[in-house]
Amino acid sequence: MSGSVDAFRRLDTEPFGVNPADAASHRAFIEAHNFPFDLLVDEGRLVADAYGAVKPDGSGIQRTVVLVGKDGRVLFRAAGAPLPAEIVAVLEQAEDGA
């Protein structure tokens, strides 16, 4: 995973996760899985709602990858776990268009 994170950072992009769990839970999860990025607390699921990551029945969060450009526009959005290369390609295209 750290190779993918390095590819994002080389393109001046900082990855992070967002989840409604509390900060202590996030710290434990990061340590258990050696995540090379931060997890942010989404109190009230406001971020999940804004980016369409709440399951249709409202029962929880559906893993969703969202890439937000420096101008605030959503450049990429996919439910599940898209391949990092797919996301990097979008970043490179955005950088070329800048």
N, C-alpha and C positions, 0 to 999 in steps of 0.2 A: 504494500500500500504506500510506503514512503516514497517509492519511485514515482508513483502517480502524483503524489502531493508535490514532489520536487518539480515535476513537469508543469504543474499549475503555477507554482511560485516563480519559475523561470519566465512565465508569461505574465508576471506581476498580478497574480490572482491568489487570494488567500482563501483556502477552503475551510469550512467549519460546518458542524452539524447543529441542528436546532431540534429540540425535543422538549415536551412539557415536563419531564422529570426534573427533580430538584438538583441543585448544584452538587450536593454530596453524592448523589447517585451518578451524576456525570463524571465526577472525579474517579469514582470506583470503576466505572465502565472504561474510561480512558486508560487507567492503569492496567486493568485486566486484559485489554486488547491492544495495548501499546499504540494507541492512536497518536499520530503525529500532528494532530490539530485539535482545536478546542470544540467543545460542545456548549451551546448556549441554551439557557432556560427560556422556554416559550410559555410563560405563565399565562393561563387562560386560552392557550392554543390560538392566539391572534395571528402569529406568523403562519402556522399551518393552515388556518382558514384563508388568509390572504393569498397563499400560493397553491391552494387547492390540494393540500396534502391530508385532509381529513377523509377517512373512509366514508363512502356514500351513505352508510347507515349511521354515521356519527359515532361509531363505537371506539374509534381510536385513530391513530395516525398511520397513514400509508407512506412507506418510504418513497420519497420524491426528491429528485435532484433538480435544483433550479440554479441557473447561472445568470447572475445579474451583472450587467455591464456597468462601467464607471458612470454612465449617464443615467443609471437607474432603470434602464429598459431590461426586460427579461429576454435574454438571448437564447436560452435553452430551458426546456422543462420536460422531464420524463419521469413517469412513475417507475418504481423498481430501482434497479441498479444498472444503469447503462454502463457500457465499457468506458473506462477513463479515456481511451484514445478518441472516442466519439466526442467527448466534452473538450478535450484538448484541440481537436480539429475546429470546433466552433470558436474557441478562444483565439486560435491562430487566424481564422478568417476575420474575426472582429478586429484583431490587431492590424491585419492587412488593410482593412477598410477605414482604419482610423486616420 
